[in-house]
């Protein structure tokens, strides 16, 4: 059989004198057959038993992992679950709903003073947060720490702003789009204000559910939450629900503060220690780790109390990266074992009992290094080496010994003033040759081929060959006629030609060559590229000084695996240096500016302050690339290098990004001057390192913006300082006289020196012709060009130039801490 591992063996031919034993040699004895059959049956039984045992073991492991996750999320050692109540419209009464939920959990009508509520009936600890409608940053920060987002819809109010979704207003729709990018945790929809009549109540409930179903995930449940019994049903199901949170949030430990205080430091004036008290969540937090502070409603507070504060220092949410000076493990003020009838005094709640104190190890504590220290003399040659000095002496001696043919009667003094023939030849060749503008591709069809006046023609013009230019004398005379024009007349002529071609919006990179600055100086940083896709470009060439201050990875994926492995080791590490999730702790954050700490204390009265532990290397600056898409509701243009606020996971940065295209099969990417709607674009910034995956929310702030507005959404793509982003410009010229494949072009340059400088660069036309510059004509920058096809009189001659673009270094990373 074809494909079988056994080959066919035929029975040998019986000979005349074959014995009986030889004739039966191919047969298998009966005893051996029974043994083989028995072993096969045993092997099948053993294999089946092994498979059953393995499947049973896998089921037990999954069951144990699920039970462990359930105990960690709802047990007595787990942190209180965070329920964020968000109103889909402004008319929803969240105060009444919050009061009903807290009273149901605590068993008291007036609620409790402590932020967390422990319910012995539901065996659950919960923190209820009310999202402020209209405060985008506050809602975002609450959604980042929420274990459950309860969207509240009122059946009695219908929004007139959006007819497709009558129960959601414009702000609710904007927040929904932001929450989807951040990663929705477990979600429910609570329906309020339903009528008392049974039939009408059922019809309105059904209509609400059918209208809102498309806006939420498939596993989202809808509950009626008007009465206490309906809320009781919801809370009982919430207790048994398996909560899901975004993956990026489980990679880092974080703390949502329930108390914020300040302690002055005598050692450093103007600095203080910020004390954050709360529950550790997600992962273990080491005392040797760095932490980042976040505040969410800074704009409203500063605008209310500091009206003259600079607006570029207002619209921020990050307070910077800091070190920990101490972690105190406190007694849990909200235990789950407290009986329903027992009461706890406020003094017992806020006078925490210290169980254990963790101090950092100076040898293991992560340093607060943000930027690399550049060496201004690195790469500079301050003194020639001995080999270079010896080579210079040798060349000098050879020059002295070189004999020259001098006219008869010339003295040594006169001979010193005579220029060598080689020098004269070099100077002449420099004038006639290329003055320094070279292509990035060695194999050039238009450069380095002396005497070549022919091109590869198109298929429809293969029979058309280039002949001698008989009309050169006539064209030269025509070009000389244009030499008598003044500068104002030339500018007026260029303006008329530009207006005639203004309808063509396909080439937005066109620039005008200035009159007062030579083009070889104005575009000195630009170069010609033979092929944008295949031409080589060294990523380490001519880097800016800012690149000496950043950090780079040899292999990002390998480094990320190493960092995540270190985080797993920290979870299984020693309790002497880290605290476990669910622990009630007090973090001592040192070297915080006094004014920053006072602002955070004021903010903590209305909004929780979040502190997040950083992974290894996440405090260092590098070049980050994000995949972003302009928000559908944002209509204003977004330019490159415009100041924007980036929300990356738990962190926030003030940045000045540049936008570029996403070319999958190319190592070079074209810079985009604006963020175009309807498509994804790469945004590159200088920022502290963050390991993907992480969501991105781009907010627009400024003097002309009343409150932060969502400008774009996206996610972190990579960390790569070697990504080549090229800015493209197009110099344009216009044919003055055309003769078959040859043409005289004007107004691309304004001097013959510029024509000679850019002579190696290929030119092309908007109608699809390619060509090269042959020579300059006259003194006003006109030139002769030859193309690979017949040029149209109305065509436009273009030259593409490129230079590498870099993001702009922001003036401040964390404006609160500046």
Phi, psi and omega in degrees: 000138182293134179089353181281150180281343179263144176259150183288132179239114179273155178289134181292152183292139179285122177275172182291325184253027180289141179273172181291322180292323179289329178289335180256017183291330183281349182277147180263133180298155182294324180295318180292325177299317179296322179294318182295316179297322180293319179294323178296317179296321178295321180296319177297320179294318180294318179296319179293319178295322179294319179296318178297319180294320180294316178297322177295319180295319178295320177297320180293322178294317178295320179296318179293321178294321179293320178295322179294319178294321179294318179293324180291331183268337184226009180276184181288337180267357181275153177290158179300139177290140182258118176253119177257121179264117184238125178273128181288342176220163185290334184280357180287133180271098180277336181297317180294320180293318178297318179296321180293319181292317181294318179293326178293321181284320184275340183080009180239147182287326184268000180077194182232164182275327183287143183299326180267143181242127178255124181247115177287333180291315180267354183053055189210141173246132189220145171240123183257123178242137179257117181287127180285119181289125182104342178260100185293314182295323177296318177295323179296313182295325177291322179294332180292332183252003185283137169271334178213128174255117179260103177279129186250125178239134179260126181285344184273342183248138177234124181284136179270354185279331182228111183285333181291325180234088187291342182264003182235126177271184185294320179293320177296321178293321178295317179293325178298317178296324178290318180296324179296322179290319178295335184101106183288130168284199176297135185231148172221160176240123179257126181261127182237165173061039174279150181291162182280331180297134189296309184294314180294326178296316181293320181293317180292323177298316179296320179293320178297315182295316180294329180283323186266352185298321184290344183270352186233165180299165184293327182274007179287131181258150179249131181230143170274129188229052178266318185254171179293322179295321179292323175291326177297318177296318179296316182292327179292319176290327177295326178296322182272354185285139175273113185279142176241138180233158178301148184296322184295335183283334180277354181276346183226143176282147180212162181225128173260112190291142173247353177203134182231126178224167183231137176235126182288149177252125181282336185288322183237117179289147181081356179244159179208172176255129179263127183253117177248129181242131180175193182261136174283136184231156172076296186219174177292145177245124179267146178288344178271357180281162169268151179233154177239139181260140176230139170229150192247325187252039184294323185300313182295322182291313182294321180294331182279319187255337181232076186292335182269010180288144182297136185291331180287350174256010183256312187279066182222161179229346181263142179250359175110176180257139184219164176260157177264134175264339181188150172232126178251124176273118187254162175288138184295119181280351183229067182287154181280344184275359179292133181287163184294323184276345181284152178236154181236127181289152178294330178295323178290333181285315188264353171261080188289145178265124183278122179268315184208150181237131181249127179249143181287153176264118182301334180281334183255344185292135181290137181282154181267051179274122181254312182244151173284146180270108183283150175260112184295339180264001180292132180085356179260140178264104184276336182209135181293150179282169180296322180296318179294323178292321178294320178294322178295319178295321180295316179294328178292320178294320179296324179292326179288323182281350182289129181272141179235146177277113183251151175298151180295138179088008181276130178277172179294323179295319178290326181293332180293339182266354181275127180280140179294156178293327180294322178294319179295322179294320180296318181294321179293320179294328179292321180292319182280336184271204183273134186268026173122338179279106182245153179280163180274358182243129182289321180275101185240132181283342187247351185239143173084009178244097186290135176075009181273120178237021183238154182227161170283118185273167176291169181297322182280355180231029182293335181274353182272112182253154181280128178250181179292149182274097185284335186265019184299318181296321180291320180291322178300321178294324178294320181293325180294332178297327179283350182289339184280355181286145177277173181297318180295321179293322178295317179297320178295322179293318178296321179296320178295318180293321178296319178295326178291331180259013185290339182289341181277105181257016182281342185237081182282354184269007183290135177232160181256131178289126183289156179276322188277343181242130178298144182295329180291339175266321180296322181248041183292331181277353182267158178216158175272145180235124181296314179223124181295331184272319188257344181292147182274148177213117183288120181289345180262007186273128172053052179285149178287168181293335179295335180290343175283350183258355185256173178243153181220155178252141173291321180216107184295315182296320179293319178295320179295319176298320178294319180294317179294326175294323176295323178294322177294322176296326178293323178296327178259018185279189183282144179285353180286340183237359181216159178243147186271160176299142183094351180282141177266114190229168172235119180266131176258104181261119188265164175058046175260135179299143185296320181291324177295317180295322179294321177296318180295325177295320177293323179292327184295345179288334181241345186212136179291141175266130184252134175239133185237136175281137182264147173282175180297137177074001186280004174259353184271151184271139174208190179256116182253143180239130182240145172265113188236156176220134183295138181292143184295329183273354181264119187255342182287151178289149178240113183268157173295146180066020174274142184288124181225160177254118181260122171262107182246099183064235178278350190254161180222139181224145168270122189226166172228082188281160167245145183256145180213160179285159181255093180263113185286323185255031184215144178268359177238144186228137183278133179287139176253131181284337180224158174273108185278140180284155173085002180209158180275139180227153179269126176251123183249134184218159163273124182198162173300147185296135173225133181271130179289160003273141177214140177281160181228132172237122181257122179249142177259123178234164179158180182292327182271006181247124183291322179212158180303136182238140178288118180259325183204161179229153179178205182206162180285129182263303185198173174236107187206100176290344183271005178291124186269118177244120185250131174269129185251137171231155181233119173269134185242144173224167187230134181294135175260320177215135184240134176224094181058246183273358185245151182206151171259126186244138180229166174070007169279321176230168184234013177205148179295331179296321177294323179296316179294325182294317183265011182300323181292343186279138179288144175248157181213166181238161181289345176267004172101012178269151175239148182197190180218163177274131180267308181192159175281157179229126177075198185244001183251019173090008175288159186208156174264135180231150176234138187238171181269014177193173180291128183269137177276149183291328181273003182285166179239129179270130186234154174226123182266129177234148185226149168214155183281136181250149182228154175295163179265134182290123182290153180288331179207140179277312184237094185299335179294319183274358182285000000 
